[in-house]
Amino acid sequence: MSHWMRRLHKWAGLILAIQFVLWMSSGVMMSLLDADKVAGREFRVKPPVPPAWPRDVLSTDAVLAATKESIMTISSGWLLDQPVYRLQNGERSWLVRASDATAVMVDAQLAARIARASYSGPGKAGSPRLQESTLETRNHKEPAWRIDFDDADETSVYVSSRSGAVLEHRNSTWRLFDLFWMLHIMDYSERTNFNNPLLVSSAIGGLWMALTGVWLLFVSVRLAEFVPSRWRRSRTVNLVDTSGRRQRSVDVVQGDTVFQALARSGLQLPSNCGGGQSCGLCEVRCVGNVPEPTSADRALLSPSKLEAGYRLACNLPVKRSLDIDVGDATALAAERAGVVTSVKPLSPFLREITVRPNAPVACRPGAYVQVHVPAYERDASDLEIPEDHHEDWRTAGTLAALANDAPVRRSYSVAVPLERRDGQLTFLVRFIPGPRPGRGSGYMYTLKAGDELRFSGPFGDFALKTGTREKVFIGGGAGMAPLRAMIHELLAKGAIEPIHFWYGARSRRDAPYVEEMRDFASKYPNFHWHLVLSEAAGEGNARSRFVHEAVLEGLLRTHSDISSLEFYVCGPPAMLSATRQMLRALGVEDAQVAYDDFKI
């Protein structure tokens, strides 16, 4: 549960963080604005002390007697220098002269005089405009005359068309304040409701974030972390091979995770997240008494692996001595180095990088190595972009600086069997331009022939199965790399079973090794190559579709026995997820599907 709670906590936190920034920034901005200008007091004349009420005017009784309508309230007052009575009933309110009870109409001319009398600034008044209630007069539900003054603050004076009262002085400072006020209280219509659903939902969301954050803190922190290691009991982690024979024993202290324990002993399990329970690369197989899987185990490992005893080392605390199978223990301890021999752009955002290891490396098709990415900061101008790719990079937008503040490891599959490249490692690296380029791809794209590259491995269990069953390869993006290596292996060893390779790309320019695959298809009758374009507009007779849809329509719907097929899938997360869902819907067993999800 904690794995999914972390994911939900992260995305909910991102949404709430946007509003939190708006709350803070709008509050700061409102506090910086001039309060007198916001209140409209800068150029507003204080009402003078009214003179004594004249004796020669009509009394209220006389006014009521002269009025034919029913009156609910009557009050006396001054309109500029003229005494008036204000009358109101259930339908309307109006003014009459105190001298003779005749109606006073607040027309444009009178409204302009009232506005000028209330204004002390340097601006000249414009022509009055009669308006219904707007956001600037939202506290007054009555038509009002708007008189604009041409001062630097763009002052507007609102005069009631019924009572002649000056309702508001508004200016550009108030309008800016009102914008921040809207963002602050999240009322995007009336700008007055503190209890609007968005604000209430955000408040509830903030409370939920606080409570789940406390819960995640408690489930993430182990008591052993607060106890010095010398006070904890000693335990042993035995590294065994697939047959159960012990390769090495590691002394650890109780409470450490297997990932931490092995790292302290110089055995670095593969990981893209540094033990953060999000990449799933640090899987180990527990031998003997297998602990119950956690939510992170269930989220990142398949049911078949969980049943076989696989667990995430970063989420496996050492409570007792353990026997675990990590594969080749020597590969964990070894840090290798090599020299870049070539960098070849295959498409605008795919490059083939070839590295000659300083010592021979045994690496089967489908395996990956972990490249050690150092801390670096490089200018985007360090990238060498071929002339015919400039337009693609320009269209993709301004490239941010390439930087990595701490060493990390990134996984790259081998794209061709080593024996076909004289023992060299070949990687296919995809670069996604934008404001936050990948730390690994940014580093790999700045490499040049002669540069040193450090790596660990090989690792991984994505591999060809034994036997001669009909094989279907489905790939996209940098997923071409391991699938291409497997196909090279099969064809070089004389495989006779049908081999289908369906590869998806946005356009022909984004697809690598197309000519090579076409050559294979013409040379080997059992190899069938299919390029599928999702944005095929203007590319001959190609039809826009996704690769899993093309496989379904072009092969699986008409195949006589889907259960006889083996599937090998590798590509971007969305493509991989859609393909696996399609295969499950067709009744394909998980045992028939091998895949590599890049663990990202």
Secondary structure, DSSP 8 states (H G I E B T S, - for coil): -HHHHHHHHHHHHHHHHHHHHHHHHHHHHHHHS-HHHHHT-SSB----------SSS--HHHHHHH--S--SEEEEEEETTEEEEEEE-SS-EEEEETTT--EE---HHHHHHHHHHTB-SS--B---EEE---GGGTT--S-EEEEEB-STT--EEEEETTT--EEEEE-HHHHHHHHHHHHHHT-SSSS--TT-HHHHHHHHHHHHHHHHHHHHHHHH--GGGGS-GGGS-EEEEEEE-TTS-EEEEEEEETT-BHHHHHHHTT-----SSSSSSSS---EEEEESS-----HHHHHHS-HHHHHTTEEEGGG-B-SS-EEEE-S-HHHHH--EEEEEEEEEEEETTEEEEEEEESS-----TT-EEEEEE--EEE-GGGS---GGGHHHHHHH-----EEESS-EEEEEEBSS-GGGGTT-EEEEEE---SSS--HHHHHHHT--TT-EEEEEEEE------SS--EEEEEEEGGGHHHHHHHHHHHHHTT--S-EEEEEEESSGGG--SHHHHHHHHHH-TTEEEEEEESS-TTSTT-----HHHHHIIIIITT-S-GGGEEEEEES-HHHHHHHHHHHHHTT--GGGEEEE-TT-
